[in-house]
């Protein structure tokens, strides 16, 4: 399986106008390359790069975290709960 | 709140600290009358559980209750509660403070604040990233 699900939340969901995407990943895909692919499609997203966190399968990860088919990647803008 | 109280109580507890976060009527210099919390619930629940684990590893806590509401809330309503019971008050104060600070840092919950006219208030975090 080479498909992943990418989910957007909060202000980045509002900017892009979509909550969920399906991507096909390549063997050396990382959380960063997934985010960059999304930025290529939605340039307004790039300015969030300094402040977003990425999560894979419900856990925060470093940008260079390897992503495989079946994973779920979340784009997490600065949280504002509490 | 009654349920929170009942859950946090413990017969060996000498101190119970309770923090309540409420919706305030101003933000970024604007008047607001309601806000909406959205969340990635499965991940938020995991992060809240991790915070409870962290509390228990650092302080001798009997019971801990961490709750965050999502959806539309009006000014004055309760948004978040952290409650901790411990033998003594120092641990209860510290653990309770840690809990709310940790929730604000890591739990995937986002607020959108609305002015009475229905406008959306943009927070300083967004200003920072947009400029």
Backbone of each chain as ProteinMPNN parsed JSONL, in Angstrom:
{"seq_chain_A": "XXXXXXXXXXXXXXXXXXXXXXXXXXXXXXXXXXXXXXXXXXXXXXXXXXXXXXXXXXXXXXXXXXXXXXXXXXXXXXXXXX", "coords_chain_A": {"N_chain_A": [[0.841, -1.19, 0.0], [0.54, 2.183, -0.868], [-0.688, 4.446, -0.21], [-1.356, 7.382, 1.713], [-3.095, 9.177, 4.344], [-3.747, 12.589, 4.716], [-4.328, 14.978, 7.105], [-5.819, 18.101, 7.919], [-5.994, 20.797, 10.274], [-7.68, 23.269, 12.326], [-6.622, 26.676, 11.837], [-5.092, 26.128, 9.451], [-6.656, 24.312, 8.122], [-8.815, 25.927, 7.554], [-7.676, 27.788, 5.81], [-6.855, 26.251, 3.572], [-9.2, 25.006, 2.957], [-10.002, 22.426, 2.943], [-10.361, 19.279, 4.659], [-9.086, 16.857, 4.469], [-6.785, 14.799, 2.679], [-5.703, 12.468, 0.172], [-2.717, 10.849, -0.5], [-0.171, 9.503, -2.65], [2.68, 7.853, -1.616], [6.249, 8.055, -1.935], [9.204, 5.886, -1.719], [11.132, 7.227, -0.135], [9.746, 9.058, 1.363], [9.011, 11.744, 3.601], [7.651, 13.297, 6.58], [8.057, 15.982, 6.185], [8.347, 16.205, 3.353], [5.81, 15.536, 2.565], [4.333, 17.653, 3.642], [5.478, 19.727, 2.183], [4.652, 19.031, -0.384], [1.967, 19.537, -0.161], [2.074, 22.287, 0.233], [2.965, 23.073, -2.239], [0.737, 22.73, -3.737], [-1.009, 24.396, -2.42], [-0.111, 27.373, -1.995], [-0.423, 29.328, 0.03], [-0.073, 27.99, 2.338], [2.615, 27.756, 2.896], [3.684, 29.821, 4.466], [3.118, 29.014, 6.995], [4.944, 27.179, 7.702], [7.138, 27.705, 9.56], [5.816, 27.467, 12.003], [4.089, 25.254, 12.204], [3.379, 21.988, 13.571], [4.023, 18.563, 12.942], [2.241, 15.496, 12.822], [2.27, 11.996, 12.995], [0.261, 9.242, 12.727], [-1.121, 9.872, 15.128], [0.9, 10.819, 16.801], [3.214, 13.35, 17.664], [5.862, 14.277, 15.46], [9.298, 14.597, 14.289], [10.259, 16.714, 11.56], [11.721, 15.238, 9.678], [10.772, 12.692, 9.816], [10.177, 9.423, 8.69], [7.724, 8.467, 6.351], [5.271, 6.046, 5.662], [3.252, 3.917, 3.494], [-0.179, 3.732, 4.415], [0.044, 5.274, 6.642], [-1.071, 8.044, 8.688], [-0.945, 11.431, 8.324], [-0.779, 14.436, 10.073], [-1.338, 17.903, 9.891], [-0.518, 20.248, 12.089], [-1.35, 23.23, 13.265], [-0.276, 26.022, 15.412], [-1.428, 25.257, 18.623], [-4.391, 26.169, 20.428], [-5.879, 25.68, 22.697], [-7.119, 25.366, 26.107]], "CA_chain_A": [[0.0, 0.0, 0.0], [1.368, 3.396, -0.925], [-1.515, 5.624, 0.091], [-1.458, 7.926, 3.07], [-4.119, 10.194, 4.553], [-3.205, 13.803, 5.32], [-5.432, 15.736, 7.703], [-5.529, 19.485, 8.303], [-6.808, 21.241, 11.402], [-7.636, 24.658, 12.772], [-6.456, 27.692, 10.797], [-4.616, 25.645, 8.155], [-7.822, 23.721, 7.459], [-9.619, 27.051, 7.048], [-6.98, 28.406, 4.664], [-6.869, 25.347, 2.426], [-10.604, 24.75, 2.631], [-10.243, 20.979, 2.917], [-9.897, 18.641, 5.892], [-8.397, 15.571, 4.295], [-6.267, 14.468, 1.347], [-5.037, 11.175, 0.008], [-1.475, 10.986, -1.275], [0.649, 8.309, -2.854], [4.02, 8.196, -1.132], [7.414, 7.385, -2.526], [9.937, 5.151, -0.683], [11.87, 8.07, 0.817], [8.854, 10.132, 1.807], [9.059, 12.133, 5.011], [6.57, 14.209, 6.959], [8.381, 17.271, 5.553], [8.055, 16.197, 1.911], [4.343, 15.543, 2.439], [3.909, 19.027, 3.894], [5.914, 20.538, 1.044], [3.777, 18.724, -1.526], [0.724, 20.265, 0.088], [2.381, 23.707, 0.019], [3.076, 23.294, -3.688], [-0.636, 22.83, -4.231], [-1.665, 25.508, -1.717], [1.021, 28.222, -1.609], [-0.685, 30.065, 1.278], [0.313, 27.137, 3.462], [4.069, 27.821, 3.138], [4.045, 30.753, 5.536], [2.899, 28.336, 8.281], [6.001, 26.198, 7.961], [7.903, 27.917, 10.794], [5.075, 27.265, 13.257], [3.302, 24.012, 12.308], [3.968, 20.718, 13.971], [3.491, 17.458, 12.16], [1.986, 14.297, 13.612], [2.041, 10.782, 12.211], [-0.441, 8.233, 13.529], [-1.507, 10.475, 16.41], [2.062, 11.225, 17.605], [4.058, 14.404, 17.092], [7.122, 13.765, 14.911], [10.213, 15.549, 13.656], [9.969, 16.894, 10.136], [12.374, 14.238, 8.824], [10.21, 11.374, 10.128], [9.824, 8.669, 7.496], [6.292, 8.184, 6.21], [5.016, 4.858, 4.827], [1.869, 3.672, 3.115], [-1.038, 3.392, 5.544], [0.188, 6.278, 7.715], [-1.914, 9.239, 8.707], [-0.11, 12.596, 8.641], [-1.594, 15.587, 10.448], [-0.697, 19.223, 9.908], [-1.007, 20.794, 13.354], [-0.93, 24.614, 13.501], [-0.151, 26.288, 16.841], [-2.665, 24.921, 19.317], [-4.904, 27.304, 21.203], [-6.815, 25.234, 23.723], [-6.809, 25.815, 27.45]], "C_chain_A": [[0.877, 1.241, 0.0], [0.57, 4.641, -0.58], [-1.367, 6.06, 1.534], [-2.636, 8.887, 3.121], [-3.426, 11.39, 5.193], [-4.382, 14.617, 5.839], [-4.963, 17.122, 8.123], [-6.488, 19.917, 9.409], [-6.708, 22.741, 11.612], [-7.442, 25.623, 11.616], [-5.919, 27.173, 9.463], [-5.729, 24.932, 7.394], [-8.661, 24.834, 6.834], [-8.998, 27.658, 5.8], [-7.077, 27.539, 3.422], [-8.298, 25.046, 1.989], [-10.941, 23.276, 2.533], [-9.756, 20.382, 4.218], [-8.977, 17.467, 5.643], [-7.968, 15.376, 2.855], [-5.751, 13.045, 1.361], [-3.847, 11.37, -0.911], [-0.909, 9.61, -1.548], [2.07, 8.669, -2.44], [5.085, 7.426, -1.889], [8.235, 6.774, -1.388], [10.677, 6.041, 0.32], [11.042, 9.271, 1.286], [9.062, 10.432, 3.286], [7.862, 13.028, 5.299], [6.79, 15.565, 6.278], [8.018, 17.283, 4.078], [6.542, 16.165, 1.675], [3.827, 16.969, 2.621], [4.275, 19.919, 2.71], [5.062, 20.279, -0.198], [2.454, 19.471, -1.389], [0.922, 21.764, -0.155], [2.483, 24.027, -1.467], [1.688, 23.471, -4.287], [-1.351, 24.049, -3.652], [-0.579, 26.45, -1.174], [0.821, 29.001, -0.311], [-0.239, 29.283, 2.513], [1.784, 27.322, 3.852], [4.422, 28.716, 4.314], [3.807, 30.166, 6.923], [4.035, 27.408, 8.659], [6.797, 26.452, 9.256], [7.153, 27.539, 12.071], [4.277, 25.97, 13.333], [4.12, 22.915, 12.958], [3.305, 19.661, 13.096], [3.291, 16.26, 13.079], [1.768, 13.143, 12.651], [1.415, 9.747, 13.14], [-0.62, 8.673, 14.98], [-0.333, 10.872, 17.32], [2.817, 12.346, 16.901], [5.37, 13.786, 16.612], [8.007, 14.917, 14.466], [9.868, 15.626, 12.179], [10.571, 15.798, 9.261], [11.874, 12.814, 9.096], [9.767, 10.668, 8.851], [8.336, 8.305, 7.5], [6.095, 7.01, 5.264], [3.541, 4.751, 4.474], [1.048, 3.246, 4.325], [-0.952, 4.394, 6.687], [-0.852, 7.377, 7.579], [-1.044, 10.404, 9.169], [-1.03, 13.76, 8.974], [-0.756, 16.858, 10.454], [-1.317, 19.978, 11.074], [-0.513, 22.235, 13.526], [-0.835, 24.875, 15.011], [-1.471, 26.064, 17.567], [-3.103, 26.09, 20.195], [-6.011, 26.883, 22.167], [-6.395, 25.771, 25.071], [-7.234, 27.25, 27.639]], "O_chain_A": [[1.834, 1.341, 0.768], [1.084, 5.758, -0.647], [-1.268, 5.242, 2.449], [-3.118, 9.355, 2.089], [-2.614, 11.228, 6.104], [-5.32, 14.909, 5.097], [-3.849, 17.291, 8.621], [-7.633, 19.47, 9.473], [-5.778, 23.394, 11.139], [-8.012, 25.434, 10.542], [-6.262, 27.733, 8.422], [-5.747, 24.942, 6.163], [-9.156, 24.693, 5.715], [-9.701, 28.001, 4.849], [-7.354, 28.043, 2.333], [-8.571, 24.855, 0.804], [-12.032, 22.909, 2.094], [-8.831, 20.915, 4.831], [-8.173, 17.113, 6.505], [-8.688, 15.74, 1.924], [-5.41, 12.491, 2.406], [-3.962, 11.982, -1.973], [-1.13, 8.669, -0.787], [2.601, 9.69, -2.875], [4.864, 6.328, -2.4], [8.005, 7.095, -0.223], [10.836, 5.668, 1.482], [11.575, 10.345, 1.565], [9.259, 9.536, 4.107], [7.154, 13.458, 4.389], [5.837, 16.215, 5.848], [7.444, 18.257, 3.591], [6.058, 16.714, 0.686], [2.988, 17.436, 1.851], [3.483, 20.76, 2.287], [4.785, 21.197, -0.97], [1.898, 19.969, -2.368], [0.034, 22.43, -0.688], [2.127, 25.123, -1.899], [1.488, 24.253, -5.217], [-2.193, 24.657, -4.312], [-0.179, 26.33, -0.016], [1.794, 29.303, 0.38], [-0.053, 29.849, 3.59], [2.159, 27.076, 4.999], [5.344, 28.418, 5.074], [4.238, 30.744, 7.921], [4.096, 26.908, 9.782], [7.1, 25.501, 9.977], [7.775, 27.313, 13.109], [3.822, 25.604, 14.416], [5.35, 22.901, 12.913], [2.197, 19.839, 12.588], [4.074, 16.037, 14.002], [1.143, 13.311, 11.604], [1.962, 9.422, 14.193], [-0.308, 7.94, 15.919], [-0.545, 11.222, 18.481], [3.033, 12.296, 15.69], [5.923, 12.895, 17.257], [7.552, 16.047, 14.288], [9.261, 14.712, 11.621], [10.008, 15.458, 8.221], [12.489, 11.845, 8.651], [9.063, 11.251, 8.027], [7.779, 7.893, 8.518], [6.684, 6.978, 4.183], [2.693, 5.41, 5.077], [1.526, 2.484, 5.165], [-1.778, 4.37, 7.599], [-1.424, 7.602, 6.512], [-0.477, 10.375, 10.262], [-1.968, 14.038, 8.226], [0.371, 16.885, 10.95], [-2.502, 20.308, 11.048], [0.643, 22.438, 13.9], [-1.267, 24.04, 15.806], [-2.504, 26.609, 17.178], [-2.283, 26.892, 20.643], [-6.955, 27.633, 22.417], [-5.437, 26.537, 25.176], [-7.052, 27.811, 28.72]]}, "seq_chain_B": "XXXXXXXXXXXXXXXXXXXXXXXXXXXXXXXXXXXXXXXXXXXXXXXXXXXXXXXXXXXXXXXXXXXXXXXXXXXXXXXXXXXXXXXXXXXXXXXXXXXXXXXXXXXXXXXXXXXXXXXXXXXXXXXXXXX", "coords_chain_B": {"N_chain_B": [[-19.34, 19.965, 36.933], [-19.796, 18.961, 39.431], [-19.375, 16.271, 38.931], [-16.642, 16.32, 38.359], [-15.634, 17.076, 40.822], [-16.417, 14.875, 42.364], [-14.91, 12.863, 41.151], [-12.272, 13.639, 41.621], [-11.856, 13.597, 44.298], [-10.414, 12.049, 47.205], [-9.947, 9.826, 49.909], [-7.481, 9.974, 51.225], [-6.506, 12.391, 50.567], [-5.21, 15.524, 51.337], [-5.175, 17.891, 50.149], [-6.823, 19.528, 47.489], [-6.535, 20.767, 44.318], [-8.024, 22.93, 42.058], [-8.399, 24.05, 38.825], [-10.121, 26.318, 36.792], [-10.799, 27.148, 33.552], [-12.193, 29.81, 31.845], [-14.376, 31.242, 29.329], [-13.441, 34.303, 28.135], [-14.363, 37.791, 27.678], [-12.864, 39.271, 25.909], [-10.277, 39.655, 23.468], [-7.132, 39.972, 21.959], [-7.487, 42.737, 21.902], [-10.085, 43.038, 21.043], [-13.681, 42.886, 21.463], [-15.28, 39.917, 22.366], [-17.98, 37.569, 21.928], [-18.49, 34.913, 21.835], [-16.934, 31.701, 21.385], [-15.417, 29.096, 19.419], [-14.317, 25.852, 19.915], [-12.307, 23.577, 18.21], [-11.097, 20.263, 17.566], [-8.664, 17.618, 17.226], [-9.808, 14.892, 18.091], [-9.063, 12.081, 18.769], [-6.266, 12.284, 18.964], [-6.031, 14.348, 20.778], [-7.063, 13.183, 23.073], [-5.122, 11.27, 23.582], [-2.909, 12.935, 24.114], [-3.804, 14.28, 26.399], [-3.948, 12.116, 28.157], [-1.24, 11.503, 28.291], [-0.33, 13.749, 29.623], [-1.519, 13.408, 32.092], [-0.146, 11.092, 32.899], [2.428, 12.16, 33.033], [2.129, 13.964, 35.139], [1.65, 12.206, 37.248], [4.071, 10.927, 37.351], [5.718, 12.816, 38.359], [4.682, 14.009, 40.676], [3.201, 13.077, 43.846], [0.23, 12.08, 43.35], [-3.217, 11.587, 43.931], [-5.821, 11.501, 42.572], [-6.532, 12.707, 39.281], [-8.133, 14.984, 37.218], [-8.77, 15.93, 34.024], [-10.252, 17.983, 31.805], [-11.48, 19.148, 28.719], [-13.671, 21.198, 26.996], [-15.313, 21.016, 23.812], [-16.543, 22.649, 20.822], [-19.106, 25.192, 20.432], [-18.939, 27.914, 22.634], [-20.164, 30.258, 25.043], [-19.354, 33.556, 26.346], [-18.111, 33.462, 29.618], [-18.681, 30.826, 30.041], [-17.516, 27.555, 31.096], [-14.471, 26.355, 29.903], [-12.291, 24.663, 30.253], [-11.078, 22.321, 32.641], [-8.865, 21.561, 35.252], [-8.054, 19.289, 37.723], [-6.648, 18.22, 40.741], [-5.789, 15.878, 43.249], [-4.029, 15.447, 46.281], [-1.769, 14.423, 48.928], [-0.79, 16.669, 50.208], [-0.861, 20.278, 49.999], [1.093, 21.586, 48.412], [1.987, 19.846, 46.332], [-0.4, 19.478, 45.031], [-1.043, 22.066, 44.072], [1.173, 22.509, 42.356], [1.059, 20.382, 40.506], [-1.423, 20.767, 39.364], [-1.115, 23.244, 38.124], [0.895, 22.582, 36.301], [-0.578, 20.838, 34.701], [-2.534, 22.46, 33.343], [-0.855, 24.201, 31.99], [0.508, 22.419, 30.336], [-1.565, 21.392, 28.785], [-2.179, 23.665, 27.316], [0.054, 23.835, 25.753], [0.359, 21.497, 24.187], [-1.953, 19.995, 23.469], [-4.031, 19.026, 20.8], [-6.107, 21.249, 20.138], [-8.098, 23.887, 18.948], [-8.99, 27.337, 19.017], [-11.555, 29.493, 17.885], [-12.436, 32.732, 17.818], [-15.264, 34.872, 18.118], [-16.58, 38.062, 17.257], [-19.264, 40.198, 18.475], [-20.517, 41.042, 16.137], [-20.063, 38.985, 14.482], [-17.622, 38.692, 13.304], [-14.33, 37.253, 12.901], [-11.805, 36.867, 15.278], [-8.403, 37.332, 14.894], [-5.702, 35.599, 16.145], [-2.655, 36.395, 17.963], [-0.692, 34.499, 17.407], [-1.281, 33.683, 14.851], [-0.958, 36.086, 13.521], [1.778, 36.364, 13.751], [2.751, 34.276, 12.151], [1.737, 34.887, 9.695], [2.833, 37.303, 8.938]], "CA_chain_B": [[-18.398, 20.31, 38.005], [-20.033, 17.996, 40.514], [-18.681, 15.025, 38.565], [-15.204, 16.57, 38.514], [-15.377, 17.044, 42.27], [-16.538, 13.497, 42.85], [-13.801, 12.048, 40.622], [-10.946, 14.041, 42.104], [-11.754, 13.369, 45.746], [-9.779, 10.817, 47.671], [-9.928, 9.912, 51.38], [-6.15, 10.317, 51.746], [-6.085, 13.692, 50.048], [-5.309, 16.669, 52.228], [-5.327, 19.088, 49.325], [-7.348, 19.376, 46.134], [-6.445, 22.022, 43.588], [-8.947, 22.937, 40.92], [-8.313, 25.209, 37.951], [-11.21, 26.407, 35.821], [-10.58, 28.14, 32.498], [-13.483, 30.249, 31.327], [-14.347, 32.058, 28.112], [-13.472, 35.721, 28.502], [-15.098, 38.606, 26.71], [-11.994, 40.104, 25.08], [-9.109, 38.961, 22.932], [-6.391, 40.781, 20.992], [-8.042, 44.094, 21.851], [-11.459, 43.09, 20.541], [-14.727, 42.255, 22.282], [-15.834, 38.7, 21.777], [-19.123, 37.09, 22.711], [-18.499, 33.45, 21.871], [-15.826, 31.094, 20.66], [-15.61, 27.694, 19.062], [-13.141, 24.979, 19.999], [-12.277, 22.35, 17.412], [-10.044, 19.396, 18.089], [-8.483, 16.286, 16.672], [-10.141, 14.245, 19.357], [-8.253, 10.907, 19.152], [-4.921, 12.7, 19.366], [-6.173, 15.164, 21.992], [-7.234, 12.267, 24.211], [-3.798, 10.699, 23.868], [-2.057, 13.949, 24.729], [-4.305, 14.506, 27.762], [-3.53, 10.946, 28.948], [0.203, 11.654, 28.53], [-0.162, 14.787, 30.636], [-1.824, 12.788, 33.38], [0.989, 10.22, 33.219], [3.554, 13.018, 33.426], [1.827, 14.471, 36.476], [1.804, 11.118, 38.216], [5.48, 10.555, 37.485], [6.462, 13.908, 39.023], [4.109, 14.367, 41.98], [2.376, 12.005, 44.425], [-1.136, 12.531, 43.12], [-4.209, 10.511, 44.044], [-6.676, 11.543, 41.391], [-6.366, 13.87, 38.407], [-9.218, 15.092, 36.245], [-8.44, 16.936, 33.013], [-11.358, 17.995, 30.843], [-11.58, 20.329, 27.851], [-14.882, 21.145, 26.187], [-15.185, 21.477, 22.435], [-17.782, 23.191, 20.264], [-19.354, 26.627, 20.616], [-19.122, 28.315, 24.025], [-20.402, 31.689, 25.25], [-18.557, 34.213, 27.382], [-18.448, 33.044, 30.974], [-18.803, 29.367, 30.185], [-16.298, 26.816, 31.439], [-13.836, 25.738, 28.741], [-11.335, 23.622, 30.645], [-10.918, 22.102, 34.083], [-7.844, 20.608, 35.698], [-8.249, 19.089, 39.162], [-5.674, 17.25, 41.244], [-5.808, 15.68, 44.696], [-2.747, 14.968, 46.776], [-1.748, 14.466, 50.401], [-0.485, 18.019, 50.684], [-1.262, 21.306, 49.035], [2.152, 21.991, 47.468], [1.956, 18.993, 45.137], [-1.66, 19.711, 44.318], [-0.889, 23.329, 43.328], [2.158, 22.383, 41.273], [0.586, 19.444, 39.483], [-2.566, 21.374, 38.68], [-0.529, 24.279, 37.263], [1.564, 21.865, 35.216], [-1.597, 20.263, 33.817], [-3.122, 23.446, 32.44], [0.214, 24.7, 31.118], [0.795, 21.379, 29.342], [-2.701, 21.359, 27.86], [-2.071, 24.813, 26.417], [1.199, 23.66, 24.854], [0.461, 20.339, 23.302], [-3.16, 19.252, 23.094], [-4.535, 19.563, 19.525], [-7.393, 21.949, 20.245], [-7.955, 25.238, 18.405], [-10.152, 28.176, 19.271], [-11.895, 30.542, 16.928], [-13.226, 33.68, 18.612], [-16.186, 35.667, 17.291], [-17.093, 39.325, 17.793], [-20.729, 40.221, 18.425], [-20.965, 41.21, 14.754], [-19.812, 37.74, 13.746], [-16.271, 38.665, 12.748], [-13.412, 36.32, 13.559], [-10.624, 37.527, 15.832], [-7.183, 36.612, 14.538], [-4.833, 35.615, 17.327], [-1.286, 36.855, 17.718], [0.092, 33.408, 16.812], [-1.504, 33.706, 13.414], [-0.305, 37.301, 13.008], [3.219, 36.094, 13.68], [3.111, 33.394, 11.046], [1.294, 35.47, 8.43], [3.757, 38.399, 8.544]], "C_chain_B": [[-18.561, 19.355, 39.183], [-19.301, 16.698, 40.211], [-17.178, 15.165, 38.726], [-14.841, 16.428, 39.995], [-15.406, 15.623, 42.8], [-15.368, 12.636, 42.394], [-12.468, 12.391, 41.268], [-10.759, 13.743, 43.595], [-11.076, 12.051, 46.068], [-9.667, 10.913, 49.184], [-8.568, 10.282, 51.955], [-5.686, 11.706, 51.327], [-6.266, 14.784, 51.083], [-5.515, 17.944, 51.442], [-5.859, 18.744, 47.954], [-7.223, 20.734, 45.462], [-7.277, 21.911, 42.324], [-8.72, 24.207, 40.113], [-9.478, 25.167, 36.979], [-10.868, 27.501, 34.819], [-11.921, 28.507, 31.897], [-13.307, 31.104, 30.079], [-14.444, 33.519, 28.514], [-13.991, 36.552, 27.349], [-14.215, 39.509, 25.865], [-10.802, 39.279, 24.625], [-8.456, 39.835, 21.887], [-7.025, 42.168, 20.818], [-9.464, 44.198, 21.332], [-12.428, 42.445, 21.532], [-15.186, 40.989, 21.596], [-17.058, 38.26, 22.583], [-19.264, 35.568, 22.681], [-17.261, 32.946, 21.155], [-16.173, 29.643, 20.347], [-14.292, 26.96, 19.201], [-13.327, 23.81, 19.044], [-11.086, 21.536, 17.895], [-9.876, 18.181, 17.211], [-8.607, 15.349, 17.872], [-9.278, 13.021, 19.691], [-6.851, 11.298, 19.624], [-4.98, 13.548, 20.641], [-6.301, 14.269, 23.221], [-5.902, 11.627, 24.588], [-2.9, 11.703, 24.581], [-2.503, 14.24, 26.164], [-3.872, 13.345, 28.674], [-2.044, 11.031, 29.268], [0.461, 12.69, 29.612], [-0.469, 14.206, 32.01], [-0.686, 11.865, 33.826], [2.179, 11.04, 33.706], [3.349, 13.566, 34.833], [2.127, 13.396, 37.518], [3.261, 10.716, 38.392], [6.261, 11.612, 38.255], [5.952, 14.235, 40.421], [3.273, 13.201, 42.502], [0.902, 12.413, 44.415], [-2.085, 11.346, 43.308], [-5.084, 10.449, 42.807], [-6.399, 12.814, 40.593], [-7.503, 13.85, 37.409], [-8.871, 16.23, 35.302], [-9.548, 16.895, 31.956], [-11.297, 19.272, 30.024], [-12.835, 20.184, 27.001], [-14.573, 21.564, 24.756], [-16.556, 21.905, 21.927], [-17.921, 24.662, 20.629], [-19.62, 26.924, 22.086], [-19.342, 29.828, 24.103], [-19.48, 32.246, 26.328], [-19.053, 33.757, 28.752], [-18.552, 31.54, 31.147], [-17.459, 28.735, 30.501], [-15.76, 26.127, 30.193], [-12.985, 24.542, 29.146], [-11.254, 23.543, 32.16], [-9.729, 21.176, 34.305], [-7.977, 20.512, 37.214], [-7.319, 17.983, 39.619], [-5.838, 17.118, 42.747], [-4.501, 15.021, 45.126], [-2.778, 15.028, 48.296], [-1.623, 15.897, 50.898], [-0.69, 19.051, 49.592], [-0.174, 21.656, 48.029], [2.105, 21.172, 46.186], [0.701, 19.26, 44.319], [-1.562, 20.986, 43.48], [0.019, 23.142, 42.118], [1.655, 21.503, 40.147], [-0.561, 20.055, 38.675], [-2.087, 22.444, 37.702], [0.138, 23.65, 36.045], [0.534, 21.375, 34.199], [-2.144, 21.302, 32.853], [-2.066, 24.018, 31.493], [0.505, 23.702, 30.005], [-0.339, 21.264, 28.321], [-2.562, 22.474, 26.84], [-0.933, 24.653, 25.411], [0.998, 22.59, 23.809], [-0.837, 19.676, 22.846], [-3.754, 19.853, 21.817], [-5.984, 20.031, 19.622], [-7.149, 23.355, 19.734], [-9.196, 26.044, 18.7], [-10.302, 29.196, 18.164], [-12.841, 31.467, 17.674], [-14.041, 34.586, 17.708], [-16.58, 36.956, 18.003], [-18.615, 39.285, 17.736], [-21.271, 40.369, 17.007], [-20.728, 39.96, 13.912], [-18.455, 37.664, 13.09], [-15.395, 37.7, 13.532], [-12.19, 37.091, 14.038], [-9.403, 36.69, 15.505], [-6.205, 36.731, 15.7], [-3.423, 36.051, 16.955], [-0.42, 35.78, 17.106], [-0.06, 33.426, 15.305], [-0.873, 34.94, 12.79], [1.171, 37.029, 12.782], [3.57, 35.278, 12.463], [2.73, 34.016, 9.707], [2.241, 36.575, 7.984], [5.121, 37.819, 8.253]], "O_chain_B": [[-17.589, 18.99, 39.845], [-18.688, 16.095, 41.091], [-16.511, 14.235, 39.178], [-13.878, 15.753, 40.358], [-14.543, 15.213, 43.576], [-14.885, 11.785, 43.142], [-11.622, 11.513, 41.442], [-9.632, 13.652, 44.082], [-11.153, 11.081, 45.314], [-9.326, 11.976, 49.703], [-8.492, 10.843, 53.049], [-4.594, 12.14, 51.694], [-7.352, 14.949, 51.64], [-5.968, 18.954, 51.981], [-5.408, 17.787, 47.325], [-7.736, 21.733, 45.966], [-7.227, 20.905, 41.616], [-8.832, 25.312, 40.644], [-9.789, 24.121, 36.41], [-10.67, 28.654, 35.201], [-12.692, 27.639, 31.489], [-12.222, 31.621, 29.812], [-15.41, 33.931, 29.157], [-14.054, 36.099, 26.207], [-14.712, 40.404, 25.181], [-10.377, 38.34, 25.297], [-9.136, 40.383, 21.019], [-7.084, 42.696, 19.707], [-10.0, 45.297, 21.19], [-12.051, 41.584, 22.326], [-15.45, 40.981, 20.393], [-17.157, 38.545, 23.776], [-20.069, 35.004, 23.421], [-16.62, 33.684, 20.408], [-17.087, 29.055, 20.925], [-13.27, 27.394, 18.669], [-14.358, 23.138, 19.057], [-10.184, 22.059, 18.55], [-10.811, 17.755, 16.533], [-7.63, 15.063, 18.564], [-8.794, 12.93, 20.819], [-6.318, 10.712, 20.566], [-4.084, 13.474, 21.482], [-5.728, 14.554, 24.273], [-5.594, 11.462, 25.768], [-2.211, 11.357, 25.54], [-1.665, 14.426, 27.047], [-3.477, 13.565, 29.819], [-1.621, 10.682, 30.37], [1.368, 12.528, 30.428], [0.238, 14.482, 32.979], [-0.309, 11.862, 34.998], [2.853, 10.667, 34.666], [4.289, 13.624, 35.625], [2.774, 13.654, 38.533], [3.65, 10.222, 39.45], [7.351, 11.333, 38.754], [6.722, 14.694, 41.264], [2.708, 12.432, 41.724], [0.405, 13.017, 45.365], [-1.78, 10.23, 42.888], [-5.081, 9.454, 42.082], [-6.074, 13.858, 41.157], [-7.801, 12.811, 36.82], [-8.697, 17.369, 35.735], [-9.745, 15.875, 31.295], [-11.087, 20.356, 30.569], [-13.036, 19.155, 26.357], [-13.675, 22.372, 24.519], [-17.587, 21.574, 22.513], [-16.965, 25.294, 21.079], [-20.44, 26.254, 22.714], [-18.771, 30.584, 23.318], [-18.903, 31.499, 27.118], [-20.256, 33.681, 29.003], [-18.515, 31.035, 32.269], [-16.405, 29.301, 30.214], [-16.486, 25.407, 29.507], [-12.966, 23.524, 28.453], [-11.349, 24.549, 32.863], [-9.595, 20.146, 33.644], [-8.008, 21.53, 37.906], [-7.21, 16.94, 38.973], [-6.008, 18.116, 43.447], [-3.951, 14.165, 44.433], [-3.69, 15.607, 48.885], [-2.262, 16.29, 51.874], [-0.691, 18.727, 48.405], [-0.49, 21.996, 46.888], [2.173, 21.722, 45.087], [0.729, 19.268, 43.089], [-1.952, 20.992, 42.312], [-0.31, 23.554, 41.005], [1.807, 21.837, 38.971], [-0.648, 19.875, 37.461], [-2.592, 22.54, 36.584], [-0.025, 24.113, 34.917], [0.743, 21.482, 32.991], [-2.21, 21.044, 31.652], [-2.355, 24.287, 30.327], [0.723, 24.094, 28.859], [-0.093, 21.063, 27.132], [-2.795, 22.27, 25.649], [-0.954, 25.264, 24.343], [1.419, 22.752, 22.664], [-0.814, 18.868, 21.918], [-3.962, 21.064, 21.751], [-6.927, 19.333, 19.251], [-6.121, 23.96, 20.04], [-10.313, 25.53, 18.647], [-9.329, 29.688, 17.592], [-13.914, 31.051, 18.111], [-13.566, 35.016, 16.657], [-16.876, 36.952, 19.198], [-19.195, 38.45, 17.042], [-22.359, 39.88, 16.703], [-21.152, 39.894, 12.758], [-18.152, 36.694, 12.395], [-15.684, 37.372, 14.683], [-11.61, 37.875, 13.287], [-9.359, 35.494, 15.794], [-5.919, 37.83, 16.176], [-3.052, 36.07, 15.782], [0.504, 36.094, 16.356], [0.904, 33.213, 14.568], [-0.324, 34.882, 11.69], [1.741, 37.411, 11.76], [4.575, 35.546, 11.804], [3.342, 33.701, 8.687], [2.437, 36.773, 6.785], [6.044, 38.557, 7.907]]}, "name": "protein", "num_of_chains": 2, "seq": "XXXXXXXXXXXXXXXXXXXXXXXXXXXXXXXXXXXXXXXXXXXXXXXXXXXXXXXXXXXXXXXXXXXXXXXXXXXXXXXXXXXXXXXXXXXXXXXXXXXXXXXXXXXXXXXXXXXXXXXXXXXXXXXXXXXXXXXXXXXXXXXXXXXXXXXXXXXXXXXXXXXXXXXXXXXXXXXXXXXXXXXXXXXXXXXXXXXXXXXXXXXXXXXXXXXXX"}
